[in-house]
Amino acid sequence: MSKLLREIQDDARFVRAHTLQPKWYKYGKIIILLGVLGGYYALFGGRKTAVFLGVFLLLSLLLHLLYRAGTHKFTRTWLDFVVVEEDGVPKAKRIGAFYYIAILVNALIAVAVSLLFG
């Protein structure tokens, strides 16, 4: 259990410290998600919103774990995730269109599942 906690802490540290996106966008994503959830709730109610959120977060976790494994804990270039070496230390430089398309697909799948089964 302590190893899992350490891995989660490592990932949280990476997410807070990375420069793949502007700082304002990191916080903007939270506002966007809250706005989407509010609108979804207004349109479809609490149950469908809860299903949407659950499916979206699960798919996003799977995407995170896929990138984590593919990049060897964010230290190697993989797909559209680019890592460069600065002063002998690997540093994440950018993430590309594939990641953002995958997030959009996650959202569309979450909408479909919530409307079908929510």
C-alpha positions as CSV (number, residue, x, y, z in Angstrom):
1,M,0.0,0.0,0.0
2,S,2.8,2.4,0.8
3,K,4.3,1.8,-2.7
4,L,0.9,2.7,-4.3
5,L,0.8,5.9,-2.2
6,R,4.3,6.8,-3.3
7,E,3.4,6.3,-6.9
8,I,0.3,8.5,-6.5
9,Q,2.4,11.2,-4.8
10,D,5.0,11.0,-7.7
11,D,2.2,11.5,-10.2
12,A,0.6,14.3,-8.3
13,R,4.0,16.0,-8.1
14,F,4.5,15.6,-11.8
15,V,1.1,17.0,-12.6
16,R,1.6,20.1,-10.4
17,A,5.1,20.8,-11.7
18,H,4.9,20.0,-15.4
19,T,5.1,22.8,-18.0
20,L,3.2,20.9,-20.8
21,Q,0.4,23.4,-20.5
22,P,0.2,27.0,-19.3
23,K,-0.5,27.4,-15.6
24,W,-3.8,29.2,-16.3
25,Y,-4.9,26.2,-18.4
26,K,-4.3,23.8,-15.6
27,Y,-6.8,25.7,-13.5
28,G,-9.0,26.5,-16.4
29,K,-9.6,22.8,-17.0
30,I,-11.2,22.6,-13.5
31,I,-13.5,25.5,-14.3
32,I,-14.4,23.9,-17.7
33,L,-15.2,20.6,-16.1
34,L,-17.3,22.2,-13.4
35,G,-19.2,24.2,-16.1
36,V,-19.8,21.1,-18.2
37,L,-21.0,19.2,-15.1
38,G,-23.3,22.0,-14.2
39,G,-24.8,22.2,-17.7
40,Y,-25.0,18.4,-17.9
41,Y,-26.8,18.3,-14.6
42,A,-29.3,21.0,-15.7
43,L,-30.0,19.1,-18.9
44,F,-30.0,15.5,-17.8
45,G,-30.2,15.4,-14.0
46,G,-28.0,14.0,-11.2
47,R,-27.9,10.4,-12.1
48,K,-26.8,10.9,-15.7
49,T,-24.3,13.5,-14.5
50,A,-22.8,11.1,-12.0
51,V,-22.5,8.3,-14.6
52,F,-20.9,10.8,-17.0
53,L,-18.4,12.0,-14.4
54,G,-17.6,8.4,-13.3
55,V,-17.0,7.1,-16.8
56,F,-15.0,10.2,-17.8
57,L,-12.8,10.1,-14.8
58,L,-12.2,6.3,-15.2
59,L,-11.3,6.7,-18.9
60,S,-9.1,9.7,-18.0
61,L,-7.3,7.6,-15.4
62,L,-6.8,4.9,-17.9
63,L,-5.3,7.4,-20.4
64,H,-3.0,8.7,-17.6
65,L,-1.8,5.2,-16.8
66,L,-1.3,4.5,-20.5
67,Y,0.9,7.6,-20.9
68,R,2.6,6.8,-17.6
69,A,3.6,3.4,-18.8
70,G,4.4,4.4,-22.4
71,T,6.7,7.3,-21.2
72,H,8.3,5.3,-18.3
73,K,6.9,7.6,-15.7
74,F,7.1,10.7,-18.0
75,T,10.8,10.4,-18.6
76,R,10.8,9.2,-22.3
77,T,9.3,10.4,-25.5
78,W,6.2,8.3,-26.5
79,L,3.4,9.0,-29.1
80,D,2.9,12.8,-28.9
81,F,4.6,13.2,-25.4
82,V,8.0,14.8,-26.0
83,V,10.8,14.6,-23.5
84,V,14.1,16.4,-23.9
85,E,17.2,16.3,-21.7
86,E,18.2,19.5,-20.0
87,D,21.4,19.5,-17.9
88,G,21.3,15.7,-18.0
89,V,17.8,15.5,-16.6
90,P,14.8,14.4,-18.7
91,K,12.2,17.1,-18.9
92,A,8.7,16.8,-20.4
93,K,8.6,19.4,-23.2
94,R,5.2,19.0,-24.8
95,I,2.2,16.9,-25.4
96,G,0.4,16.9,-28.8
97,A,-2.9,16.4,-30.5
98,F,-3.3,12.7,-29.8
99,Y,-3.7,13.3,-26.1
100,Y,-6.4,16.0,-26.6
101,I,-8.2,13.9,-29.1
102,A,-8.2,11.1,-26.6
103,I,-9.7,13.4,-24.0
104,L,-12.4,14.4,-26.4
105,V,-13.1,10.7,-27.2
106,N,-13.3,10.0,-23.5
107,A,-15.9,12.8,-23.1
108,L,-18.0,11.5,-26.0
109,I,-17.9,7.9,-24.7
110,A,-18.9,9.2,-21.2
111,V,-21.8,11.1,-22.8
112,A,-23.0,8.0,-24.7
113,V,-22.7,5.7,-21.7
114,S,-24.5,8.2,-19.4
115,L,-27.3,8.7,-21.9
116,L,-27.7,5.0,-22.5
117,F,-27.3,3.6,-19.0
118,G,-27.7,6.6,-16.6
